[in-house]
Amino acid sequence: MRVLEKHGIRGTVALNGEVCTHYPRIIEEATKLEWELMGHGLTNSILLNGMSKEDEAAVIAKTKAAIAGCGQSMKGWLGPGLGETWNSLALLRDAAVEYVCDWVNDDLPYRMNNGLYSIPYSIELNDMPLFNAPSISIDDFEKRIRDTFDLLSAIRGQKTAEVFMLLAAAS
């Protein structure tokens, strides 16, 4: 957080709703820095895959309520484990979510048929593939993160998701 603040970069946090309850200090800092809180389910232990439509809607609603309790509206979503069901996009649209990051199928943002934006999420920077099935060294992983930071630092003062949505609207 301090490094991004030093460089004038506001973040978008993939936030598990329970963080709002159990780690208020993190929320205080993110709020102070004007970071966006993007929904990421309640915990990473509760995956959407295989849930009924009603249960999934409840998870989305509880996550949205947790973020609202932190003083923000939930504009975006990254499903726990990048998971969705056949109902996810409609439920997220109904919950007034504007973008999703689960679709890692393009490097550029685009508007989906249902009106939501698909915002690129770099699976190459996600720690789980590295730790679950190591394919690169820790040093190479660090280099990826540093290279990405250097690129994003050129977008000073804007939230990453906002930049991608502007790019999508312009294309």
N, C-alpha and C positions, 0 to 999 in steps of 0.2 A: 504494500500500500504506500509506503513512504517513497519508494523508487518512482512509482507512477505519479504520485503527488509532486515530487521534485521536478518531473518533466512535464507537468501540466496535463497529464493524461487522466481522464475520468474513465472508470471501468464500468463494465456490465458484469454483475455477479450472477452466476448460475446458483441460485440460493435454494437450499432445502428449507421448507417452511419451519421445521423444528429448530433451526438455527436462531430464529427470532426469539424463541422462548429460552433456549439453553445458553446462548452466547450473545447476550445483548451488547456487549462491548464491541463485537465485530460490527453489528448493525449500527451502533453509534458512530463508529469510524467511517463506515461506508456512507452513511447519511451525511456526515460532516463533509466528506469529500464529494458529495453529490453524485455518487455512483448509482447506477440503475440496478434494481433488484429484479432479476429475471427468474420466473418460477422454474423450479427443478424438483418438483414433487415435495413430499413431506420429509422423506429420508431416502438415501440411496438403497436402503434395504427393502423398500416397498416399490416394486416395479409394476408398471402398468400392464405389461404383457399378461394376457390371460384373465384380466379383471372383467367383471361385468360392466356394462355401460354405466349403471348406477354407481358402482363402487369407484369407477374411474372419475365420474363427474364429482363425486364427493372428495376425492383426493385433490382434484383441480380446484374445487371451491375452497377447501381448507387451506391450500397453498396460497390462493389469492387472498383469503382473509388474513392469513399470517403476514403477508407482505403489506396489506392495507393497514394492519396494526403497527407496522413499521413506518407508516406515513407515506406510502407510495402505492400507485396502482400497478398491477402486474401487466406489463405490455408484451412481454416475451416469454417463451417457454423452451426449455431443454429437458426432455424427458429423462428420468433417472435411467441410466444405462442406455441412453439414446433410444429408449423403447416407446413404441406407440401401439395402439390397437386400431382396428378399422373405424372406431368411433372418435379417436383422439382429435383429429382436425376439426370436426364439427363441434365437439365439446369445447375445444379451445376458442373457436370462433364465437360460440354462444357465450363464452365467459369474457368476451371483449378483448381477447389476446390479439395482438397485431402481427406478431411474427413467431416463427418456430425455427429452432436450430438443429432439429433432429435429422434433417435431410442432408446428408453429406455428399450429395451427388453433383455439386457444382461449386466452382470457386467464386462465382458471382451471385449476388442476390437476385431473386426473381419473384414475381407475384404469382401465387398459385391460383388455380381455378376457383377455389373457395374464398378468395379475397385475402387470405393470409400471405405474408411474405415468408419466403424461405431465405434465411440468413446463413451464409456459410459458417460452418463450424469446422475447425481444423482438427480432424481426428489425429493428425500427425503430432499435435501438441498435447493430446490427452495422455495422462499417465497410465491409464489402465492397460492399453495394448503393450506398453513398454514393460510394465511389471508382470502382466499375466503371461505373455509370450515374448520375452525379450528378443528384439530384432536389431537394436542398436545399443551402443554403449551409453552410459550415463553422460559422458563428455559430449557425445553427439546429440543427446537429448537436450543438454544445456545449451549447445550451440544453436539448435533449432529455436529454443525459447528466446535466446538473445537476438538472433536474426529477426525473429518476428517482432520483438520489442522495438528493435531499431526501425523496422518498417512502420509500425503503428505509431511510433513517436512523432512521425511526420504529420500525424492527424491531431495534433495538440488541441486540447480543450473540448473535444467532442467525444461522446460515447461511441464506442465501436459499432454498436447496433444502429445508432442514428446514422452514422456514415454509410453503412451498408444499405439502409433503407433509402437514403438519398440517392445512392448509386442505382438502386433498383428502379426508383421512380423516374430517373433520367434515361434509363435504357428502354 
